[in-house]
Amino acid sequence: MLVDLVLAIIWLGISAYGIFGGADFGAGIWDLLAGGPARGERPRRLVERVIGPVWEANHVWLIFVLVYLWTAFPEPFVAIATTMYIPLTIAAIGIIFRGAGFAFRKWASSVARARMAGAAFAGSSLITPFFLGAVAGGIASGRVPLGFAAGDRWSAWLNPTSILGGVLAVLACAFVAAVLLTWEAYRDRDAEMVEYFRVRGLATGTLAGMVALGGVAVIRLDAPELFEGLTTPLGIAVVGLSAAGGIATLNALSRYRLAFGRMAAGVATIAVLWGWGVGQYPDLLPGAASVTDFAASPPVLRALIWAFVAAIAIAIPALVYLFTLTERGRLGESGAVATGSTQDLLDRLRE
Amino acid sequence: MSILLQAATELDLLAARNQMAVSLGFHIVFAALGIGFPFITLLAHRRGLKRSDPDALLLAKRWSKTMAVLFAVGAVSGTILSFEMGMLWPGLMGPFGDVIGLPFTLEGISFFAEAIFIAIYLYGWKRMPAKWHYRSLYPIVAAGITGSFFIVSVNAWMNAPGGFDIAADGSIVDVEPLAAMFNSAVAVQYTHMLLAAYMSAGFLVAGVYAWSWLRGRREPIIRLGFLIAFSVAAIAAPIQVLVGDVATRRLIEAQPAKFAAIELLPETRANAPFTIGGRLVDGEVQGAIEIPGLASFLGARDVNAEVPGLDAVPPSDRPSDRLATLVHWSFQTMVVIGTALLALAAWFGWSWWRRRQPPASHWFWRSAALAGVAAVVAMEAGWITTEVGRQPWVVHGLVRTADAVTPAPGLIWGLSAIVVIYLGLGTITVLVLRRMARQFETGEEVSTPYGPAERG
């Protein structure tokens, strides 16, 4: 029971990373595909505005998932980390480039567009989700045995389910980001950008749905145990929810119900991730370890639950406040100085 | 423990250790700035509000933007470390991941809070009431203090493992996360690191303004920027020397081999000499200057006291000659720099006490300009001392580093990639900071990560 609660918390973290990190990576992908400096300027500006202040949340979710995994399930964690040394290293390098792109983006935009920084930022947005998806595919298809680097260091992530996981991750990121950016463009009353991202949302959503559908066949052949898990009543419900979410998003996009579309896209993405979890439950490493086999002891699990409660209590109010602050600067007000603010005081003192 | 394993080759073990050293050595610089810089910014902002000082407010604003760039680089390099812990050191994280997991979790919360409030502070300049904007610095400073505690507690645990029992079959049982976190080494090690972070940040920031002073700039804002940052470091410096002394003496009981390597003492003996320089060759000290009895005096406050040498532990538990020499040199580098920084702080303190002015000598300003880099070198040397000094153990007395490493082959590629990438990242960071400094001088609006887009 305690274990299941911690597992649910971990999957909440994975979901948050899927949504927020996904939108972030996806925005980077659209940055990559936006074309030359002149043509790509408007979409890039929108991307920059939307992901600027919230970017850091994405790293936090990833760290959160890693740390909870190794604390609650140390042995399975090191089995994954060591067998998946190659794809995880590539993903980690992608994260460095992604973060460096973020840290220096504003500098880069003023120095001759700094092609390299732009390419690093955008390219890593493709690489990191692909390899993380490939790792997930390798775990789900039972290619990570217990022990240190005990799995095959190539085929553990170069296999049909991993490729499916990687491609699906990239498409999901692009899809979530396009839907979010459509909504943000709509709030900017930027009709051209609404169309720009709406079309891309429709395209990637359709593509992601087709890949997911074809993926069922891949899973059936390559990961029969996962397929079995997905065809239990609960599995079918989650898969159905994902499909319904995807269709609802496409429908909403084509009818310009953009706020609803954004939510539906989130549901579809989260449902895919929970589908993975439900599909292999109660196995943590399919074929090697169930969730109870190597779980940490109850005091550790309880500490993790309390830490989660503390995290929520601290982070949520602060995050909400940050969003209201960033919203206040929207719609061309970013240059305005509020009366009674520090900048206001500074300006008066300097006169 | 129950599973003994080895790296694919000796080279792989070396690569894994060096990858960890490079990753930590890179991250620690940004971590220290993330801990110390917000406090310095808080002092400037506070002065700006209390005395209606526009220069102080402007400094706070500039520093907050610099802080954001540094924090972003620190966030990335910290994320990489959490990958590496599992990928490279399964023999540590597998058996003990649950024992040391809680502080990592709590550090995550600190980091999250720090990231959010840095963004709030950056957005708040134009949009929040002044008082609350200032107060949004409190959580940033607090998160630096708590976050560093949690991370250092894990390292302290590796020096003084506790909070669990070992069953007859070798498995880890009765895990008490809080007991592991509040281990016997954490108090002194944490204080030492916190002060190191404030010193590094203080001297680094002050060094920038000392450099401006040397280039002939005498505006009040240069002087103020120097004074605020330098004062923080100057106050920390003498305390640091005392804490460092406690930390070293503690080792005699807790980690005698580390103490022996620090003092380069092959044999346990009374009236042990203090060894300046030198190296260990086949268990003998060569090329050193020895001051009789001083190691005994420093370690036990008695020139005739017996202090442990490397022979205090079995041969298999000693660091190699090369590693012991490295520990010795790292420690002495740290001590020399720490003493020099203390002298510099005293020079400043004396001048301030007599004349309410920093020293006018160019030699003071030249030294101050270099003090930041020196403080970082001392901090790195300190980490090399404690990490290499613990060898051959990764968890003192329990798990050997060679047994904890992953058996995966080809680790040299990961090391190579990290070295190349961090060299690039470090270079770009310096270039960006220099560019920001120029923009500050010309009065341009500077945009920064986490913050709103600036017009200008």
Interface residues (C-beta under 8 A of the other chain):
Chain A: E48 R49 G52 P53 W55 E56 A57 H59 V60 L62 I63 F64 L66 V67 Y68 W70 T71 A72 P74 E75 F77 V78 A79 I80 A81 T82 M84 Y85 L88 T89 A91 A92 I93 I95 I96 F97 R98 G99 A100 F102 A103 F104 R105 K106 W107 V111 G147 F148 A149 R153 A296 S297 P299 V300 A303 L304 A307 A310 A311 I314 A315 A318 L319 Y321 L322 L325 T326 R328 G329 S334 G335 A336 V337 A338 G340 S341 T342 Q343 D344 L345 L346 L349 R350
Chain B: I3 L5 H45 G48 L49 S52 D53 P54 L57 L58 K61 V69 A72 V73 A75 V76 S77 G78 T79 I80 S82 F83 E84 M85 G86 M87 P90 G91 M93 G94 P95 F96 G97 D98 V99 G101 L102 F104 T105 L106 G108 I109 F111 F112 A113 A115 I116 F117 A119 I120 Y123 G124 W125 K126 R127 M128 P129 A130 H133 Y134 P139 V173 D174 V175 E176 P177 L178 T406 P407 A408 P409 G414 A417 I421 L425 I428 T429 V432 R435 M436 S447 T448 P449 Y450 G451 P452 A453 E454 R455
